[in-house]
């Protein structure tokens, strides 16, 4: 009798498990409540494109982008770092051809101050130094003399000494953004605000905070006065 009861329980358990498995593998058209609709009904969308239908054809599926009026590009995760949190960069200002590049470079030399809040200058310079040491010093050297470890190894040459260059905070930022000669753009490594911070540090540390153009003019004036 006891053995028969055990067999009945085993058979009942097997039949119950079979029923659950068969139901779980049934057609998707007749699904009950779906807990993870984005996984159950995977649909690929082009990033940053607005979805044609904000709601899915499936009754139980409500995609995450519904609350964004159909936009498939979701907002950044809370706590993530924005690429242009300082609001000091416009994509439309990037040069489209060599003429625009040269004109932009010449215009950048007239910029002697950064657009960042001057009240944060001390912190901006500290961050600029940290970023310069990590990103730029391999070629330019921690002293800005163009004798970084890559240059000293003989793998690369022709890196200028900042002290010998007529540069301003604007021109340094322009080169960081667009590149110049053998140096490529660092827009992919440094965000918009940080490029200004590095430029500020370069001028402050290696040009004594005085725009090179002004320094050159002062030097010419002193030379003329000496000759007289």
Wavefront OBJ file of the C-alpha trace (Angstrom):
o trace
v 0.000 0.000 0.000
v 2.781 2.406 0.975
v 4.716 1.502 -2.163
v 1.643 2.205 -4.296
v 1.228 5.666 -2.741
v 4.862 6.512 -3.505
v 4.409 5.431 -7.126
v 1.250 7.546 -7.433
v 3.112 10.593 -6.042
v 5.994 10.065 -8.454
v 3.671 9.766 -11.438
v 1.748 12.874 -10.340
v 4.994 14.865 -9.968
v 6.223 13.779 -13.394
v 2.901 14.677 -15.036
v 2.836 18.046 -13.271
v 6.397 18.893 -14.347
v 5.616 17.839 -17.911
v 2.557 20.091 -17.997
v 4.606 23.076 -16.764
v 7.333 22.484 -19.346
v 4.847 22.104 -22.189
v 3.081 25.327 -21.201
v 6.347 27.262 -20.900
v 7.381 26.177 -24.402
v 4.065 27.030 -25.973
v 3.452 29.621 -28.710
v 4.359 33.223 -27.842
v 1.044 34.489 -29.199
v -0.803 33.078 -26.183
v 1.614 33.972 -23.421
v 0.460 34.793 -19.913
v 2.056 37.696 -17.982
v 5.584 38.425 -19.280
v 8.066 39.578 -16.652
v 10.919 40.585 -18.980
v 9.274 41.665 -22.250
v 12.423 43.179 -23.770
v 14.079 39.772 -23.517
v 11.007 37.700 -24.397
v 10.198 39.749 -27.508
v 13.621 41.066 -28.633
v 13.306 43.827 -31.215
v 16.329 45.670 -32.647
v 16.091 49.441 -33.058
v 18.561 51.830 -34.622
v 20.156 53.900 -31.846
v 18.993 57.504 -31.528
v 16.112 56.876 -33.943
v 12.484 57.430 -32.983
v 10.514 54.191 -32.960
v 7.561 54.094 -35.365
v 5.313 52.461 -32.782
v 5.809 53.459 -29.178
v 3.921 50.371 -28.021
v 4.637 46.824 -29.044
v 2.185 44.592 -30.910
v 2.394 42.249 -27.941
v -0.248 42.914 -25.310
v 2.014 42.476 -22.290
v 5.083 44.285 -23.612
v 5.792 47.941 -22.783
v 9.306 48.911 -24.030
v 11.497 51.138 -21.873
v 11.461 53.979 -24.421
v 7.688 54.501 -24.216
v 8.140 57.123 -21.504
v 10.506 59.029 -23.854
v 7.824 59.604 -26.472
v 9.120 56.777 -28.637
v 12.787 57.786 -28.572
v 15.041 54.724 -28.544
v 18.080 56.652 -27.242
v 17.633 56.599 -23.478
v 18.985 59.202 -21.052
v 22.449 58.632 -19.494
v 22.556 56.419 -16.432
v 22.417 58.408 -13.200
v 25.946 59.050 -11.945
v 27.568 58.706 -15.368
v 29.838 61.490 -16.656
v 28.414 63.779 -19.334
v 30.694 64.471 -22.302
v 30.035 68.218 -22.311
v 28.792 69.042 -18.844
v 30.582 72.414 -18.997
v 28.576 73.434 -22.080
v 31.583 74.980 -23.842
v 31.680 73.111 -27.125
v 29.641 73.166 -30.340
v 30.009 70.462 -32.976
v 29.044 72.956 -35.684
v 32.286 74.875 -35.084
v 34.517 71.979 -36.165
v 36.422 72.811 -39.386
v 35.164 71.052 -42.522
v 38.184 71.643 -44.783
v 41.816 72.950 -44.637
v 40.753 76.564 -45.251
v 38.319 76.466 -42.332
v 40.967 74.754 -40.187
v 43.619 77.416 -40.893
v 41.150 80.250 -40.356
v 40.024 78.687 -37.092
v 43.600 78.214 -35.904
v 44.469 81.848 -36.631
v 41.331 83.000 -34.818
v 42.090 80.751 -31.836
v 45.352 82.613 -31.217
v 43.342 85.693 -30.273
v 41.666 83.835 -27.389
v 43.596 84.525 -24.195
v 41.025 83.274 -21.673
v 39.000 80.090 -21.441
v 35.176 80.128 -21.315
v 35.203 78.210 -18.017
v 34.073 79.919 -14.820
v 37.083 81.924 -13.528
v 35.947 81.297 -9.949
v 37.007 77.659 -10.425
v 40.418 78.514 -11.896
v 42.457 76.886 -9.105
v 40.587 73.585 -9.362
v 40.615 73.762 -13.161
v 44.401 74.196 -13.191
v 44.857 71.298 -10.772
v 42.758 69.039 -12.988
v 44.525 70.387 -16.077
v 47.907 69.401 -14.613
v 46.669 65.922 -13.734
v 45.276 65.396 -17.250
v 48.401 66.817 -18.894
v 50.673 64.504 -16.907
v 48.521 61.494 -17.803
v 47.691 62.296 -21.408
v 50.264 64.692 -22.867
v 53.536 64.314 -20.971
v 54.492 61.082 -22.741
v 55.470 63.249 -25.731
v 55.577 66.820 -24.409
v 57.341 65.975 -21.133
v 56.191 66.983 -17.685
v 58.217 70.182 -18.129
v 56.627 71.030 -21.474
v 60.029 70.850 -23.186
v 59.026 68.231 -25.767
v 61.282 65.622 -24.179
v 58.811 63.069 -22.919
v 59.750 59.383 -22.563
v 58.456 58.532 -26.051
v 60.693 61.210 -27.591
v 63.690 60.203 -25.468
v 63.278 56.605 -26.574
v 63.806 57.698 -30.168
v 60.405 56.387 -31.260
v 59.136 59.896 -32.030
v 60.679 63.285 -32.700
v 59.817 66.858 -33.581
v 57.775 67.650 -30.451
v 58.210 71.391 -29.791
v 59.172 73.107 -26.564
v 56.226 75.207 -25.382
v 58.626 77.971 -24.303
v 59.630 78.465 -27.944
v 56.105 78.573 -29.353
v 53.765 81.519 -29.878
v 50.665 80.006 -28.362
v 47.622 81.103 -26.389
v 45.097 79.182 -24.343
v 42.817 79.322 -27.379
v 45.356 77.880 -29.815
v 46.325 75.075 -27.422
v 42.658 74.169 -27.038
v 42.168 74.322 -30.809
v 45.017 71.869 -31.432
v 43.758 69.544 -28.693
v 40.358 69.530 -30.386
v 41.382 69.361 -34.050
v 45.004 68.215 -34.057
v 47.890 69.869 -35.900
v 50.784 68.562 -37.999
v 51.819 65.168 -36.593
v 49.599 65.495 -33.520
v 46.102 64.100 -33.865
v 42.931 65.310 -32.186
v 42.486 64.475 -28.506
v 38.753 65.126 -28.536
v 38.252 61.394 -28.039
v 40.430 61.307 -24.915
v 39.452 64.615 -23.280
v 35.965 66.092 -23.093
v 35.258 69.702 -24.058
v 35.808 71.261 -20.624
v 38.909 69.219 -19.870
v 40.573 70.347 -23.111
v 40.255 73.912 -21.868
v 41.671 72.875 -18.477
v 44.723 71.315 -20.103
v 45.183 74.425 -22.270
v 44.952 76.635 -19.179
v 47.579 74.533 -17.429
v 49.954 74.641 -20.419
v 49.827 78.445 -20.559
v 50.036 78.840 -16.783
v 52.901 76.363 -16.299
v 55.011 76.817 -19.410
v 54.241 80.366 -20.564
v 53.970 81.857 -17.069
v 50.284 82.603 -17.613
v 51.056 85.202 -20.275
v 49.747 84.636 -23.838
v 52.679 83.979 -26.170
v 51.526 86.587 -28.666
v 51.700 89.239 -25.948
v 55.091 87.920 -24.818
v 56.455 88.163 -28.351
v 55.208 91.727 -28.702
v 56.819 92.696 -25.388
v 60.096 91.093 -26.450
v 60.139 93.018 -29.719
v 59.448 96.286 -27.850
v 62.323 95.627 -25.406
v 64.641 94.794 -28.298
v 63.769 98.030 -30.090
v 64.299 100.059 -26.921
v 67.725 98.445 -26.360
v 68.870 99.293 -29.900
v 67.927 102.917 -29.362
l 1 2 3 4 5 6 7 8 9 10 11 12 13 14 15 16 17 18 19 20 21 22 23 24 25 26 27 28 29 30 31 32 33 34 35 36 37 38 39 40 41 42 43 44 45 46 47 48 49 50 51 52 53 54 55 56 57 58 59 60 61 62 63 64 65 66 67 68 69 70 71 72 73 74 75 76 77 78 79 80 81 82 83 84 85 86 87 88 89 90 91 92 93 94 95 96 97 98 99 100 101 102 103 104 105 106 107 108 109 110 111 112 113 114 115 116 117 118 119 120 121 122 123 124 125 126 127 128 129 130 131 132 133 134 135 136 137 138 139 140 141 142 143 144 145 146 147 148 149 150 151 152 153 154 155 156 157 158 159 160 161 162 163 164 165 166 167 168 169 170 171 172 173 174 175 176 177 178 179 180 181 182 183 184 185 186 187 188 189 190 191 192 193 194 195 196 197 198 199 200 201 202 203 204 205 206 207 208 209 210 211 212 213 214 215 216 217 218 219 220 221 222 223 224 225 226 227 228
